Amino acid sequence: MSVFEHGFPFDPAYGRSLDQLLALPAPPAPPDFDAFWRARYEAARRVATAPAVGPQEEEREGFRTFGVSFTSVGGLRLGGWLVLPAEGPAEHGFVVGHGYGGRQDTGDAVPLPLPRSAALLPCVRGLGARSRRPGIPSEADPHVLHGIESRDTYVIGDCVADLWCAASALLELVPELAHAVPGEDGVTGARLGYVGESLGGGLGALALPWDDRFACGQLTVPTFGDQPLRLTLPSVGSGEAVRGHHREHPEVAEVLPYFDAATAASRTRVPVLVAPALFDPAVPPPGQFAVYNALAGPRELHVLPAGHFEHAGGEQEEKELAAARRRFFAERLSA
């Protein structure tokens, strides 16, 4: 099925057509999947994030950027960037995740999807320039295995909590976002958007079902979808490290279902725009499409020809996705 020339010892399209990818279901959830994640979320909401903002670092395209730090679960102090409108109050808010390469600067996260927006761009624990911490690996392969022996110690669960705590910190720093738009039940509350790619896409899929402060999300080439299938598919991404570890420690197959982005998507009822790829050597497309297929709420599909792979036309595809993202959030976050 591959349409790109490549030198990988496997097919990054995994022999599946678009119709076949759209037919992939989510795996069954562990019986206490929901209870596990609700408890993690409640613990994260109890954290006093105590955000602190540094001096302005940059201003471009209608946004000002500041360094920021905040506390997450386990008392860990994390860093990132706070983005504010260059003029006037913020009318929309975003938490923006990052990939397994970490986040060294604001990169193409600025400009934000909508003008007059604020955002917190966290570096999740262990990754990125501002959240490297002793005892947590800073490289993708050892990071994705950190604490994997137990659902209670697996670093991926704490990284999801880092996103929830980032949302709490953003709402404390930009309190006008906490009273944006009345909800369906008449209660006025936060209406945040989530944006995440690759690792950030998978973490976002795990985070969205439990946090009603997020009104919608956009996930690009999300990882962690369909963990049982993921263990059978070779790749050059962090999933390959998990596959290798599983061969030596098959018992991790009991832990991974709690961190399945497709299973979590089946609990997600807010609108989500997913941009999965047909060809991706780092995050196998079957897992990406499993996330989209499982979504229980309004969903939109924006298919990419390839992910994690430089190819002709890639810049134009990024522009088209950015336009789709702007339209998606404008329709759902604008009052």
Buried (B, 14 or more C-beta within 10 A) or exposed (E): BBEBEBEEEBBBBBEBEBEEBBEBEBBEBBEEBBEBBEEBBEEBBEBEBEBBBEEEEEEEEBBBBBBBBBBBBEEBBBBBBBBBBEEEEBBBBBBBBBBBEBBEBBEEBBBBBBBBBBBBBBBBBBBBBBBBBEEBBBBBBBBBBBBBBEBEEBBBBBBBBBBBBBBBBBBBBBEEBBEBBEEEEEEEBBBBBBBBBBBBBBBBBBBBBBBBBBBBBBBBBBBBBBBEBBBEBBBBBBBBBBBEBBEEEEEBEEBBBBBBBBBBBBBBEBBBBBBBBBBBBBBBBBBBBBBBBBBBBEBBBBBBBBBBBEEEEBEEBEEBBEEBBBEBBEEBBEE
